[in-house]
């Protein structure tokens, strides 16, 4: 079984570079099956969120997998309406997941009227050892600048939408310069740009799928990448990206596909 490379976060915690995203996977058999198949394929990083409504099924699938808990990196997130009460929300996620700790807890979305206070509470939760790392999601450079001016703990991760069609180079470089790991969601544009013939031309050269090329591109930019699928074959396909490498010229060609294309609105 392929072992996924890990990256070191700014606090020394290792995070697998490839994970399974679970957005829009329905609580119950769909979410549980996807997590089961992912763990069987070799994934050791599962990303969920309170707002996804599937934490319970994710947790049950992890428990039933037979994979030791310490080998699985679990991320969940604090939703906007819960930012005034982050500890209560964190404990509720922990209970739904059926876990003793969470590996990475993220503020899901910037909300300037409440995310500063929420971050202070996350710092306390982190200090108590209830989660191994804390970070943010969908934060722009401006949001990060504001948080960095006040925080005691620098966010370990900023999880954002990232693909060749939304190549957020400035944000990537900013995060890297501040010691924050960029994590890419919707790396496959939720299928909207998956059939692009320029991606397909590169994929054919490597005997790979378009999806594998898009995931590989993001990995080679140093990102953690979390493609989502509910399909067993696609989950396995998305994992099979460590046996080839894109050439510098191919990376540049993919970089040039940037058109500011977003699935998710600007934060």
C-alpha positions in Angstrom: 0.0 0.0 0.0 1.3 3.5 -0.9 2.2 5.6 2.1 1.2 9.2 1.7 4.0 11.7 2.2 3.5 14.0 5.3 4.3 17.7 5.7 5.3 19.3 9.0 3.1 22.0 10.4 4.6 25.0 12.2 4.2 23.2 15.6 6.0 20.0 14.4 2.8 18.0 13.9 2.8 15.9 10.7 -0.1 16.1 8.3 -0.7 13.7 5.4 -0.4 15.6 2.2 -3.5 14.0 0.7 -6.8 13.5 2.4 -10.5 12.8 1.7 -12.8 15.8 1.7 -16.4 15.0 2.8 -18.4 18.1 1.9 -21.9 17.2 0.7 -21.5 13.5 1.7 -24.7 12.7 3.4 -24.7 11.5 7.0 -25.3 7.7 7.0 -24.2 5.1 4.4 -22.8 7.6 1.9 -20.3 9.4 4.2 -19.5 6.2 6.1 -18.8 4.2 2.9 -16.6 7.0 1.4 -14.5 7.1 4.6 -14.3 3.3 4.7 -13.1 3.1 1.1 -10.6 5.9 1.6 -9.0 4.2 4.6 -8.9 0.9 2.7 -7.2 2.6 -0.2 -4.5 4.1 2.1 -5.8 7.5 3.0 -4.9 8.6 6.5 -6.4 12.0 6.5 -10.1 12.7 6.7 -11.6 16.2 6.5 -15.1 17.1 7.8 -16.9 20.0 9.4 -19.8 20.6 11.8 -21.8 22.3 9.0 -21.4 19.2 6.7 -23.7 17.3 9.1 -21.8 14.0 8.7 -19.3 14.0 11.6 -21.1 11.1 13.3 -20.9 8.8 10.2 -17.2 9.9 9.7 -16.4 8.9 13.3 -18.2 5.6 13.1 -16.4 4.7 9.9 -13.0 5.5 11.5 -13.9 3.4 14.5 -14.9 0.5 12.4 -11.9 0.6 10.1 -9.5 -1.2 12.3 -6.9 1.5 11.5 -5.3 2.7 14.8 -6.6 6.1 15.7 -3.1 7.6 16.0 -2.6 6.8 12.3 -5.6 8.9 11.1 -5.5 12.7 10.9 -8.9 14.1 11.5 -9.9 17.7 10.7 -13.2 19.4 11.6 -14.3 23.0 11.6 -16.1 25.7 13.6 -19.1 27.1 11.8 -19.9 30.9 11.7 -22.9 30.7 14.0 -20.9 28.8 16.6 -18.0 31.3 16.7 -19.4 33.0 19.8 -19.3 29.6 21.6 -16.3 27.7 20.2 -15.7 25.5 23.1 -19.3 24.2 23.2 -19.1 23.7 19.4 -15.7 21.9 19.7 -17.0 19.5 22.4 -20.1 18.8 20.3 -17.9 17.9 17.3 -15.7 15.7 19.5 -18.8 13.9 20.8 -20.3 13.4 17.3 -17.0 12.1 16.0 -16.6 9.8 19.0 -13.0 10.8 19.4 -10.9 11.8 22.4 -9.1 14.5 20.4 -9.1 16.2 17.0 -6.0 16.6 15.0 -6.8 19.9 13.4 -9.6 22.3 14.3 -10.3 25.2 11.9 -12.3 28.4 11.9 -14.4 27.5 8.9 -15.0 31.0 7.6 -13.8 34.5 8.4 -16.3 36.6 10.4 -14.4 39.8 11.7 -17.0 40.5 14.3 -16.4 37.1 16.0 -13.4 35.2 14.7 -10.9 37.1 16.8 -12.7 36.0 20.0 -13.1 32.5 18.6 -9.4 32.2 17.9 -8.5 33.1 21.5 -10.7 30.3 22.7 -9.1 27.9 20.1 -5.7 28.8 21.4 -6.9 27.7 24.9 -8.3 24.5 23.6 -5.0 23.8 21.7 -3.1 24.6 24.9 -5.1 22.1 26.8 -4.1 19.4 24.3 -7.6 18.7 23.0 -6.5 19.3 19.4 -3.1 18.8 18.0 -3.2 21.9 15.8 -5.5 24.9 15.0 -6.0 26.9 11.9 -8.4 28.7 9.6 -10.3 28.2 6.4 -11.2 30.6 3.6 -9.1 33.4 5.1 -7.6 36.0 2.7 -4.3 37.8 3.1 -6.2 40.7 4.8 -8.0 38.4 7.2 -4.7 36.7 8.0 -2.9 39.9 8.6 -5.6 41.0 11.0 -5.4 37.7 12.9 -1.6 37.6 13.0 -1.6 41.0 14.6 -3.5 39.7 17.6 -2.9 35.9 17.9 -0.5 34.2 20.2 -0.6 30.9 18.2 0.1 31.3 14.5 -2.5 29.3 12.5 -1.0 26.0 11.4 -3.2 25.8 8.2 -5.2 28.0 5.9 -7.6 25.8 3.9 -8.8 27.5 0.8 -10.1 26.7 -2.7 -7.2 26.1 -5.0 -6.8 24.7 -8.5 -5.0 25.7 -11.7 -8.1 27.6 -12.6 -7.9 29.5 -9.3 -4.1 29.6 -8.8 -3.9 31.8 -5.6 -0.1 32.3 -5.9 0.1 35.4 -3.8 -1.9 33.8 -0.9 0.2 30.6 -1.2 3.4 32.6 -0.9 2.1 34.7 1.9 1.1 31.6 3.9 4.4 30.0 3.3 6.3 33.1 4.4 4.3 33.1 7.7 4.8 29.4 8.4 1.2 28.4 7.6 0.5 25.4 5.5 -1.9 26.0 2.6 -4.5 23.2 2.2 -6.4 23.0 -1.1 -10.1 22.1 -1.3 -12.0 21.7 -4.6 -8.8 20.8 -6.4 -10.9 19.2 -9.1 -13.2 22.3 -9.4 -16.1 19.9 -8.5 -15.9 18.7 -12.0 -16.6 22.1 -13.6 -13.2 22.3 -15.4 -12.2 18.7 -15.2 -12.6 18.0 -18.9 -10.3 20.9 -20.0 -8.4 19.7 -23.1 -5.2 21.3 -21.9 -5.2 19.2 -18.8 -6.2 16.2 -20.8 -3.2 16.6 -23.1 -0.8 16.5 -20.1 -2.7 13.6 -18.5 -2.4 11.5 -21.7 1.4 12.0 -21.7 1.6 10.4 -18.2 -1.1 7.8 -18.7 -3.1 9.4 -16.0 -6.6 10.9 -15.6 -7.3 14.6 -15.6 -8.2 14.5 -11.9 -4.9 12.9 -11.1 -3.0 15.6 -12.9 -4.9 18.4 -11.1 -4.2 16.7 -7.7 -0.6 16.2 -8.6 -0.2 19.9 -9.6 -1.4 21.0 -6.2 0.8 18.6 -4.4 3.9 19.8 -6.3 3.1 23.3 -5.2 3.6 22.0 -1.6 0.0 22.0 -0.6 -2.1 19.5 1.4 -4.8 18.4 -1.0 -8.3 17.1 -0.1 -10.3 15.9 -3.1 -13.8 14.7 -2.4 -15.7 11.8 -3.9 -18.4 9.4 -2.9 -17.4 6.9 -5.6 -15.1 4.0 -4.6 -13.2 3.9 -7.9 -12.7 7.7 -7.9 -11.5 7.7 -4.3 -8.9 5.1 -5.3 -8.0 7.0 -8.5 -7.5 10.2 -6.6 -5.1 8.4 -4.3 -2.9 7.1 -7.1 -0.9 10.2 -7.7 2.5 9.3 -6.1 3.9 7.3 -9.0 4.4 10.2 -11.5 5.7 13.7 -11.5 4.8 16.7 -13.6 7.6 18.4 -15.5 8.4 22.0 -14.8 7.0 23.0 -18.2 3.8 21.1 -17.4 3.5 22.9 -14.1 4.0 26.2 -15.8 1.3 25.3 -18.4 -1.1 24.5 -15.6 -0.2 27.6 -13.7 -1.2 29.6 -16.7 -4.7 28.2 -16.7 -5.6 30.6 -13.8 -8.8 32.5 -14.6 -9.9 33.4 -11.1 -12.5 30.6 -11.4 -14.3 30.1 -8.0 -16.7 27.5 -6.9 -17.1 29.2 -3.5 -17.7 33.0 -3.2 -14.9 35.3 -2.3 -14.5 35.4 1.5 
